[in-house]
Amino acid sequence: MKSLSICILTATSLAGIAGAAIGQDNAANASELVADTAPASPRVVGETVETRIPTGYELVWSDEFDQPGLPDPTKWTYDVYRNAEGWYNDEKQYYSASRLKNSRVEDGHLIIEAHREELNETDFPDWGGQDYSSARLMTKGLGDWTYGFFEVRAKIPCGLGTWPAIWTLPSDPDVEWPAGGEIDIMEHVGFEPETIHHSVHTTAFNFSRGSQMTSKHDLPGACDSMQKYQLLWTPDFLLFGVNDQPKWLFNKESSNRKRWPFTRPQHLLLNLAVGGTWGGQQGLDEDVFPARMEVDYVRVYQPSTIAGELP
């Protein structure tokens, strides 16, 4: 069983960095503030990984993936509602539910695995003719938060046509995209093997209008080893980090919900898409399948003042 080691920092935590960076234009400024204070990669001691959390925050939800088999049903459910119609962005996968081949816990890791295979309507009544299977897990209704520090330690696949993501969406079922806001903690496309993307989508800023707010940066070894993907979400900003290094700061510059809808609960999603308008932009290599995303843990922290109000 993995142990959970927490190292609380003060001025050099992501919270301290963001506080100093408020009002500045981009993440480069924030990164410069801690270029010499945070390690380039997580410190691993045996099977323990130190995690740096903002001062005054406490753990409110986590999954360490210690129990083998299907993902914990008290923490995860499956997003499958577009299988029959086909998924957005011209993606090529069918997302299965409660199927070990596509999502399982083994050796202390969550495995989300995409396969090229022949499916059928008899075994999969909501099948929409896709040639690939995968999984899209979410915490909706089981883990929903407004504000907090989110950390996911994961190893992502590299291969032409793969599109893994760690992200959040509004938990209110009556809010349509993008009005409630989307936060992409990490996105990756196989044709850029060592590049990580962070994005924010709102009514005013979204890819369908070509106005999305986004950032990308190099991450050598992204597909070869575990990396910590982080988000600090406060009432005033979203700060995206990797391995305790701040990478991109998105400030609240207006209370207009078209520009800042991030005041209501959101849930986490983990998925591995195949192809699509972005993931398949440079083609799809059938030989890279099966392809897998491995997740070591998912942890959510909130300020003690918020956490103390939880039932």
RACORBEL-V399323 format. One record per backbone hydrogen bond with DSSP energy under -0.5 kcal/mol. CO is the residue of the C=O (numbers start at 0). NH is the residue of the N-H. If there is no record, write none. Layout:
CO | NH
CO | NH
//
This chain:
2 | 4
3 | 5
4 | 50
5 | 7
6 | 8
6 | 52
9 | 12
12 | 16
13 | 17
14 | 18
15 | 19
16 | 20
17 | 21
20 | 23
25 | 28
25 | 29
26 | 30
27 | 31
28 | 32
29 | 32
29 | 33
30 | 33
31 | 34
33 | 36
33 | 37
41 | 43
42 | 44
42 | 49
43 | 45
44 | 47
47 | 44
47 | 49
48 | 4
50 | 6
50 | 52
52 | 8
53 | 56
55 | 303
57 | 301
60 | 299
62 | 297
65 | 67
68 | 104
71 | 74
71 | 75
76 | 137
77 | 79
79 | 82
81 | 85
86 | 89
87 | 90
88 | 276
89 | 275
91 | 130
91 | 131
93 | 95
93 | 133
97 | 99
98 | 101
98 | 102
101 | 112
103 | 105
103 | 110
104 | 68
105 | 108
108 | 105
109 | 111
109 | 294
110 | 103
110 | 112
111 | 292
113 | 289
113 | 290
114 | 116
114 | 132
116 | 118
119 | 123
123 | 126
130 | 116
131 | 93
132 | 114
133 | 95
134 | 271
135 | 78
136 | 269
137 | 76
138 | 141
138 | 142
144 | 146
144 | 265
147 | 149
147 | 232
148 | 300
149 | 230
150 | 298
151 | 153
151 | 228
152 | 295
152 | 296
153 | 226
154 | 293
158 | 161
159 | 284
160 | 274
161 | 189
162 | 272
163 | 187
164 | 270
165 | 184
165 | 185
166 | 268
167 | 182
168 | 266
170 | 172
171 | 174
173 | 175
175 | 178
175 | 179
177 | 180
180 | 169
181 | 183
181 | 200
182 | 167
182 | 184
183 | 198
185 | 165
186 | 196
188 | 191
191 | 194
193 | 218
195 | 216
196 | 186
197 | 214
198 | 183
199 | 212
200 | 181
203 | 205
204 | 201
205 | 208
205 | 209
205 | 210
211 | 213
212 | 199
214 | 197
216 | 195
218 | 221
220 | 223
220 | 224
221 | 155
226 | 153
226 | 228
227 | 242
228 | 151
229 | 240
230 | 149
230 | 232
231 | 233
231 | 238
232 | 147
235 | 251
236 | 233
237 | 239
237 | 249
238 | 231
239 | 246
239 | 247
240 | 229
241 | 244
243 | 245
244 | 241
247 | 239
247 | 249
248 | 250
249 | 237
250 | 252
255 | 258
255 | 259
257 | 203
257 | 204
260 | 262
260 | 263
264 | 170
265 | 144
266 | 168
267 | 138
268 | 166
269 | 136
270 | 164
272 | 162
273 | 91
274 | 278
275 | 279
277 | 280
278 | 160
279 | 282
283 | 285
284 | 287
285 | 288
290 | 113
292 | 111
293 | 154
294 | 109
296 | 152
297 | 62
298 | 150
299 | 59
299 | 60
300 | 148
301 | 57
302 | 305
302 | 306
303 | 307
305 | 308
306 | 309
//
